[in-house]
Structures are given as C-alpha cells and as structure tokens.
Amino acid sequence: MEAYKTWVRRNKDYVHSLESLANGLTWLLPERFSTSEIGPEAVTAILGILTAINEHIIDTAPNERHAVSADPSSFPYGLCISALKDLETLVEVVAEQYYGDKKWNFIAVTEAIKLIVRLALFRNSGYKMLLHGGETPNVEENSDNTSSQHRIGGFLKPGGHHEPGWLEKNHGQNPWDLEGRALSALSRFGGSARMISNPVWMLRIQQQHAIMEPPTSIIKRSTLSMLLSEKGVNGALFVLGEVLFITRPLIYVLFIRRYGIRSWIPWFLSLAMDFIGIGFLSKSGRGGREQQFHLSASEKDEVKRRKLLWALYLMREPFFSKYTRQKLESTESLLEPVPLIGTLTAKIVELVIGAQTRYTYMSGS
C-alpha cells in the first residue's frame, strides 16, 4: 500500500489525466441509464471511489514546508463522504431493479448515513462551513484568527522572530531616538545572551529540528457553547444554516417516499430549505463587528456554489416533466435537420433525460 501511495504522489498529474479520461468514457457506456443494467453504474462507482482514494492520498502527503498538516489519526471524513456518494448511485440502480418504488427506502438509509458523517464533521471541525458537502477540508483561517495565533497582547509568542522594522511598528518609536536606541540595545543584549547561554552544538541541533520538523500550531476548536457565546444570534443563524444544508437531502427523500416523486410538496419543501439556509448564512455576516461572521475566500465560493445548485430544481420532478423536458425536446426537434449539430444535440438531450431519472445525479448532495 505504501508503494502505491508513493507512486500516486509522484505521478499525480498522470493519475488525474487517467481519472478524467476514464470518468468521461463511462458516459458513453452502452445502456448507461437502463434500469436493467447494473454493470455500467458499478464501473462508475468503482472509478469514483478510486478517484476519491487517490485524492485522499495526494492531499495527505507529508509536506515539510507547511506548519499545519492534517492529523494522521483523524477520521477521513472527506474520503468517506465521497465514497458514499459514489455508492449511492449503485444502490439506487440495484434497488430500483429489484424493489421498484421501494428504492427510496435504501436511498433514505444512504442519505441518513451521509447526514451522520457530515454532522460529525461539522462538530469536529469546530463548526466550520462544509466545503463541497464535506469532501473538501475547510482549513483556511481568517486573517484575524491567524494573526491572533502568533501574538499575545500585541507581542510575539515565545520563540517568535521579529521582522525588520518591528520595533518601530509595535512601539511607535524611531530607532534613532534615545528611547528607541535603548530598546534596540536591550533587544540586542537579550539576543546575545541567548547565543552565549546556548552552546554551538545545541544551536545546530535546534536548527536541524526546525528544518526537519515543521512547527505545530495548536488550534483550539470551537464548541457550540463557545460559538453561541461569542457570536450570539449570528452564531445561531450560522449553525442553523449549515444544519439545514446538511439535513435537506434526507428530508427531501423522506417526503418523496411519503408523497411520491410527482408531488410538488417535496420539491417546494427542499427549495424552501435551501432558500432559508442561505438566508441564515447571509444574515450571520451582518450585525455588530464583534459578533459578525467573516467568511474566508473558500467559504464565500462555497456559498456561490450552493446558489448555483439551485439550477438542479429545473431538472427535478415534477418541474422537469411539466416544463424542462418540453423545452429540451423542442430544441432537439428544431436542430434535428442541421447536420452534425442535430446528431450531437440529440445525444446530449438523451444523456440529460437519462441522468434526470437518477436521483443521485440531480440531488446536489
């Protein structure tokens, strides 16, 4: 296994190219969207799981340059969620072939497992926003949090190094003033004293350890009580928005199981949960400066991605049968006489209609 990990990490570009080619070819497999054909979906699921494993191997590669690295003992939540998403499609196809409409029971179980894993990730990450449903680790820190980790009361923590101009920036003194010269002399004296007290061989060992072992930063994870006490109402809104995003797929499946895929109730309920969840996240970024949530760049991109996922409601029943499918078929009929373009359009429409029959392709979860 270690040999395979080493090979993947050394040839990650080649691995990515092979994965992209293989995943693209699966869309051309015969009977891809046939209810009686399980083989193509099994191939797709296996390729998806292998891709997730390779990505996990690459992401967990040891890097001496980075101070913050993934905890090797931590549970691989992202890998687990990716594997569950790939298996869910295969579960849906097998359940549909052998159990018909009772497939929603199996899909509900799969969504429930994903919900448990995501809630555990949300809690263990210190209640950070889930990126791509938890498949991507959210390790980016805000500038305020990063600066506070290196300073205590405006001074560097023990072991820190002062950059040029630190004296003037932090004490407001010109180094050529009398007081500035005094502070500078004290600083140089302290540095000289440390050099004298530490033998040369010990300094060399410390330098070797500093190069070979990257510094570890202790990041205290927020608990729910800490988040609510520090952020107040904005913290509660943020948590509620994330919980709605996490629980929406399971609730959507349970209502489909209760009312049927052709009912508007699951469709409107799911859309309402998405709207309310995004509204809570947007509201949490407003208010007082101390209790305001400052989203990182990756978290802002995640909010945009979730809004783009709303386009999938055009592909979900019953909206698809009543409106979207008619538009697709009329476009296909319009372009059918055009050479090459008509054939390509017919193939695209066939793939879109086939993909729409799979819940897992249009769930956005």
N, C-alpha and C positions, 0 to 999 in steps of 0.2 A: 504493500500500500504506500509506503514511503517513497518507493521508486516511482510509482505513478504520480504522486504529488509533486515530486521534483520535476518529472517530465512535463506536467501540465504547467507548472510555474515558469519553466524555462521556455516553453513554446506556447504561451498564452495567445499570441496573435494567430498562430496557426490553428489552435483549438477553437478560437472564436470564429474563424472562417469556416471550418468544418461544421460547426454547430449551426451557423447561419444557413449554409448550403443544405444540410440535412433537414432542418426545420422547414425551409422553403419547399423542398421536394415533397414533404408529407402532404402538402395541399393538393398535389397532383396525383395522389394515390387513388386507384380506382375504388369506387363505392365508398368514398370518404365519409359521406353523410347518410349512408344507408343504415337503417335500423337493424338490419340482419348481418352487418359486417362489423365485427369487433376488432379484427386484426389491425386495420389502419389506425384506429384510436389507441390500441395498445402500443403500437410502434411510436406514435406521437407522445404518449405518456412516458414511455421509457426514455426517449430522446430528451424530453423536458426535464426529467429527473436527473439524467446525466449532465445536462447543461447546468442545472442548479448545483449539483455536486462540484462540478469544475469551477463554477463561480465562487463557491464557498472556499475551495482550496486556494484559489488565487487571492481572494480577499483576506484570508487568514495567514498569508505568507509572512514570516517574520521579517521585520524591517528595522534595521538599527538606527535609521535616521529619524524615526518618529518616536516621540516621547510617549504618546498614548497608543497603546495597542490593544487588540481585542483580548479579553480574558480567555485563556485556553480552556478553563474549566466551566465557562458559561455555556448554557444550553444554546444550540444553533437554531434560534427561532426562525431566522430568515430562510434557512435551508428547509426546515420543517414545513413552513407555510408554502414555499414554492412546490415542494413535493406533494402536499395535499391538494394544491390547485391543479397539478397535472393529473393526479389520480382521480380527482373528482369527475373529470370528463369521461374517463374509462368507467367509473362507477355508474355514471348516468347512462351510458350506452348499454352496459351489461344489464342494468336494472330495467331499462326500457324494453329490451328484447325478451327478458324472462318474466317480468312482472307488470309490464304495461304502465298504466297510470300510477301504480304504486311506487314508481321510481322516485316520487317526491319524498317518500319516507327515507330512502337511502341518501338522497341529496340533503335532506334536513339533518341527518346524522353527521354528514361530512361538514356541513356549514357549522354545526354545533361544535365540532372539534376545532375548526378554524377559529371560531369565536373564543374558545377557551385559551388557545395558544396566543391569540392576539391580546386578550385581556391580561394574560400573564406577562407578555412582553411589555405592554403598556405600563403595568405596575413595576416591573423590574427595571425598566429604563428610567424610572423617576418621573413617570407621567409626561413623557415627551411624545410629540406627534409621530404617528406611524407613517413612514415613508413607503409608498407603493404597497400599502397594506401590511407592512412589517417585513417585506422582503429585503428592503434596504436599511441598514442600520443608521440610526439618527445619532451621529457622533459630533456633529457640528455644534460649536458653542457660540453663544452671543459674545460680542466684544466686551460687554460689561462683566460677564462671568469669567472670561479668560483673564482680563486684567486683574480681577479680584483674587484669582488663584495665585498670582505671583507677588502680590503686595499685601502687606498687613499694615493698616493705618497709614497708607501712603508711603511706607518704606518697603524695600525688597525683603523677602523672606531670607532667613539664614541660608547661606550658600549661593545667593544670587550675585550677579555681576552687574556693575554699573556701567552704563554706556557713556560715551563722550558727551560732556555737557550735562550729565545727570545732576551735578552739584548745583549748577545754575538754575536748572529747571525745577528741582524739588525744593531748594531752599531760597530761591529768589535772590541769590547773592551773586555779584560779579566776582569771579575767582581772583581778580586783581585787587579787590578791596581788602582792607585789613582783616575783616571778619572772614571774608572768603578765603584769604591765604591761610588763616588759622585753621579753618575747617579742612582745607585741602591738605595741610601739613598733618593734621590728625589722621586723615584718611590714609595718607602715605605711610605714616608711622604704624598704623594698625596693620596695613598690608605687609610692611617689613617685618613686624613682629611675628606674624603668622608664618612668613617664609623662614625666619630663624628658628622658630619653635618646631617646625616640621622638617625632618631630615630629607635629604635629596631623594633617597631611595623610596621614602614614603610618598613623596610628591609624584614620583614616576608611577608608582602603583596606583595612586588615585587617578592620575591622568589616563592610565590604561583602562581602569574600571569605568571611567567616564565615557571612553570611546566604545568599549565592548558592551557595556550595559547601559542602555538609554535610561534617562531619568524617568521615574514613575511619578505620575501625578495622581494624588488622591482626590477623587471627585466624589463628593457626598451626594448621594441620590436623594431626591426629594420624596417625601412621603405625602400621602393625601392630606393629612392634617397640616403639614408644613406648607403645602401649596395653597390650601384654603386660608390659612392664617396670614400668609404673605400677600397673596393676590386677591383675597376676598371674593367678591361676586364674580370678578373676571376669571379667577381660577376655577370657580364652579362652572361657569359657562364653557370654559375651555374643556374641562373634563367631560361635561355633558355632550359637547360637540363631538369629541372623539368616541365616546361610548355609543352615540347614535350611528356614527360611521361604522363602528365595529359590529354592532348588533343588527343593522339594517338588512344584510343578506339573509340571515336566519329568519327574521320576522317576515320578510318578503316570501320566502319559501313556505313558511308555515301558513301564510294566508292563501297562497296558491293551492296548497294542499287542502285547505278548508273550502275555498270558494271556486277553485278551478282556474286554469290558465287564461280563459276567455273573459274573466271578470275584471272590471275596472277597479275594484276595491284594492287588490294588491298593488296594482300599477300606481294609483294615486297615493296610497299609503307610503310606498317606497319613495316616490318623488317628494312627498312632504317631509319625510325624514331626512332626505338629502338637503333640501332647502333649509330646514330648521338647523341641521347640524352645521352647515356652512355659515348660517346667520349667527349662531352662537360663537363660532371661531372668529368671525369678523368683529362681533361685539366685544370679545375678550381683549382685542387690541386697542380698545378705546378706554376713556376714563382718565383717572389720575395717573401721573407718571410713575409713581411707586408701584401701583397695582396693575399697570398696563403690561400686556404680554408683548414682547419684542420677538417676532418670528425671525429665524435665520433665513438665509437665501434658499436653502433646500426646502425649508418648511413653506415658504411662500410659493415655490414651484409646485409643492405637493397640493396646496390649496387650488392652484390653477389647474392641475391635473384632475382633481376631483370635480371641478366645474366642467371640464371637457368630457368627463364620463357621463354627464347628463345627456349627451347626444345618443347614448345607448337606449334611452327611453323611446326613441324613434324606431328601434329595432325590436322592442319587446311587445308581446301580446298584451292587450288586443289592438294596440295602436298600429302595429305592423300590418295586420290583416286588413284593417279598415282604411289605412292611408298610405303607408310607406310602400307596401307591395304594389299597389296600383301605379304609383309613380315610377317604380323600377320597371315594371312590365311595359308601361307606355314608352319609357325611354328606350327599352330594348326593341320594341316594335318600330320606333322612329329611326333607329340606327341600323336596323337589320339589313336594308338594301345596300348599305355602304360596305364595299369590300374591305376585308381585314378588320376594320373598326367594328363592324356589325358582329363578326365572329368573336372578337375579343370582348365586346360588351355583353354578349350572351353568356360567355364563360364567367365573367365577373358577376353577373346577376345570378347565375346558377350557384356560384360559391357563396354569395351573400345570403341567398334564400336558404341554402343548406346550412350555413353557420347559424342562421337565426333559429333553426329548430333545436339547437343545443342551448340549454340554459346556461351552462358554464362559459360559453363564448360571449354571451351578452349580459352576464350578471354584473360585471365590473367589480367583482370581489376577489 
